[in-house]
Amino acid sequence: MTTNQLLESNLESLINTAAQNHQLGKLDEAESIYRQVIQIQGDNQGEEKLLSKPYNVIAIANLASIFEEK
Protein backbone atom coordinates (compact mmCIF):
# COMPACT_ATOMS: atom_id res chain seq x y z
CA MET A 1 0.00 0.00 0.00
CA THR A 2 1.40 3.40 -0.96
CA THR A 3 1.61 6.34 1.40
CA ASN A 4 -1.20 8.10 -0.48
CA GLN A 5 -3.43 5.04 -0.27
CA LEU A 6 -2.75 4.74 3.45
CA LEU A 7 -3.53 8.41 4.00
CA GLU A 8 -6.73 8.11 1.96
CA SER A 9 -7.79 5.07 3.99
CA ASN A 10 -7.08 6.86 7.27
CA LEU A 11 -9.02 9.95 6.20
CA GLU A 12 -11.98 7.84 5.12
CA SER A 13 -11.92 6.04 8.47
CA LEU A 14 -11.80 9.35 10.35
CA ILE A 15 -14.72 10.76 8.34
CA ASN A 16 -16.77 7.61 9.01
CA THR A 17 -16.02 7.76 12.74
CA ALA A 18 -16.90 11.45 12.88
CA ALA A 19 -20.15 10.83 11.01
CA GLN A 20 -21.10 8.05 13.42
CA ASN A 21 -20.45 10.33 16.40
CA HIS A 22 -22.41 13.09 14.71
CA GLN A 23 -25.41 10.82 14.16
CA LEU A 24 -25.26 9.68 17.78
CA GLY A 25 -25.34 13.27 18.97
CA LYS A 26 -21.73 13.23 20.15
CA LEU A 27 -21.12 16.61 18.60
CA ASP A 28 -17.92 17.56 20.42
CA GLU A 29 -16.25 14.29 19.43
CA ALA A 30 -17.42 14.61 15.83
CA GLU A 31 -16.26 18.22 15.63
CA SER A 32 -12.81 17.28 16.90
CA ILE A 33 -12.41 14.55 14.29
CA TYR A 34 -13.67 16.74 11.43
CA ARG A 35 -11.11 19.36 12.45
CA GLN A 36 -8.38 16.69 12.42
CA VAL A 37 -9.32 15.76 8.86
CA ILE A 38 -9.02 19.37 7.76
CA GLN A 39 -5.69 19.75 9.52
CA ILE A 40 -4.29 16.54 8.02
CA GLN A 41 -5.18 17.60 4.48
CA GLY A 42 -3.50 20.94 4.45
CA ASP A 43 -2.22 23.99 6.12
CA ASN A 44 -5.23 26.15 5.19
CA GLN A 45 -3.52 28.14 2.43
CA GLY A 46 -6.72 29.88 1.46
CA GLU A 47 -10.30 28.89 0.86
CA GLU A 48 -9.78 27.58 -2.68
CA LYS A 49 -6.94 25.28 -1.60
CA LEU A 50 -8.90 24.13 1.46
CA LEU A 51 -11.98 23.25 -0.59
CA SER A 52 -9.96 21.42 -3.24
CA LYS A 53 -9.47 18.46 -0.89
CA PRO A 54 -12.44 16.06 -1.06
CA TYR A 55 -12.50 15.09 2.61
CA ASN A 56 -12.27 18.74 3.62
CA VAL A 57 -15.52 19.45 1.81
CA ILE A 58 -17.25 16.68 3.77
CA ALA A 59 -15.69 17.76 7.05
CA ILE A 60 -16.53 21.44 6.55
CA ALA A 61 -20.13 20.69 5.58
CA ASN A 62 -20.58 18.48 8.62
CA LEU A 63 -18.91 21.03 10.91
CA ALA A 64 -21.42 23.59 9.70
CA SER A 65 -24.20 21.17 10.55
CA ILE A 66 -22.80 20.67 14.05
CA PHE A 67 -22.60 24.41 14.64
CA GLU A 68 -26.26 24.73 13.62
CA GLU A 69 -27.22 21.96 16.06
CA LYS A 70 -25.36 23.48 19.02
Order of alpha helices (4+ residues) and beta strands (2+ residues): alpha-alpha-alpha-alpha
